[in-house]
Amino acid sequence: MSGIRFPFPRKDREPITDTTLLMSVTIGIFGGLYVAAMLVFGGGFLKPQQIFTMLNENAFLIIISCSLTVVMITGSIDISVGGVTALVAMVDVMILNGKLWPQAEMNDGTRILCAALMAIGIGLAFGAVQGFLVAHLEIQPFIVSLAGMFFARGMITIISVEPQKTAGAIKTMLEQRIEIPWLGSPNKKGVMIPAKMEIGVIIALVIVAAIYLILRRTRLGRSFYAVGGNQQSALMLGINVRRTRFMAHLISGLLAGIAGFVFMMHTGAGNATNATASEMNAIASSIIGGTLLTGGVGNVIGTFFGVLTLTTIKNIVMSSGLTKPWWQSITTGAMLCFFILLQSVLLKVRTTLQSRKEGAEKDRIGD
């Protein structure tokens, strides 16, 4: 008996999930694209401020891309986020200019607080109504959010036909930047210019972190993935599918409202054409970041890098001398198709390899 050895079962590493795989691919492609741009074009790509400029200009897009990621994980869609963003921006500018709440005793800080609360309220209202229609009345989310988009865009022109802009002390407060001296770069005269980041970027990064924790660390987040993966299986697990889908749209509306406030902080303007096609860019960023339209797979970290990847591609196109707007649309469409094809191939290959591994394991056990 002393010569007999009983082998311990081998403890395999936990396999990488589809979500992590697609996110890793996106981060790798972004890094490769940016390094290639630094080597080929140099110039602004070599300066740290370029990254902060990308973040400053796309802080609101990062937020609505996170909202699309949440609803897409549940197998739904929300194309009203661009309209809600524009509506909130217009309402907030009107509040800050004293045209909606013209009380003279309100100071600038109070007006900004009222604008922020109004942004949250509008976003929650859109999210609640659309979530109820989708989850409880089971109307197609595309139709519901399409109606929401038209309604929001129409409300902008009812509030004000003329474009609105912030001015005075409030404009100065909204345009404040956070300086980062150690990431600065010298100008032509050799003077170090610190990198500058808008407050909206901080808001966007906090939201990315918060949504990541919700999706990965809470029961609600796990319910999102379960409902998006298979609603029938989610029901068998005791998950309230209707409430889960409602909460996804409610969060999406809330984030769209916050994005509108951040957009207003960046532009200081309200206009019916604000955030045009931003919902399409948000969907593209989510897909590039590894979120599947079929549901059940997605990660806001990947979405964050999806926004940066999309912006980097546009900057590369501009640096190549293709300044016409349609070139950016063409490259965006081409990259979107590329990422969808890449995701399909990767997941198919992964499924095939897992099937072979399971078959080999069964054969080994049988022997």
Secondary structure, 3 states (H helix, E strand, C coil): CCCCCCCCCCCCCCCCCHHHHHHHHHHHHHHHHHHHHHHHCCHHHHCHHHHHHHHHHHHHHHHHHHHHHHHHHCCCCCCCHHHHHHHHHHHHHHHHCCCCCCCCCCCHHHHHHHHHHHHHHHHHHHHHHHHHHHHCCCCCHHHHHHHHHHHHHHHHHHHCCCCEECCHHHHHHHCCEEEEEEEEEECCCCCEEEEEEEHHHHHHHHHHHHHHHHHHHCHHHHHHHHHHHCHHHHHHCCCCHHHHHHHHHHHHHHHHHHHHHHHHHHHCEECCCCCCCHHHHHHHHHHHCCCCCCCCCCCHHHHHHHHHHHHHHHHHHHHCCCCCHHHHHHHHHHHHHHHHHHHHHHHHHHHHHHHHHHHHHHHHHHC
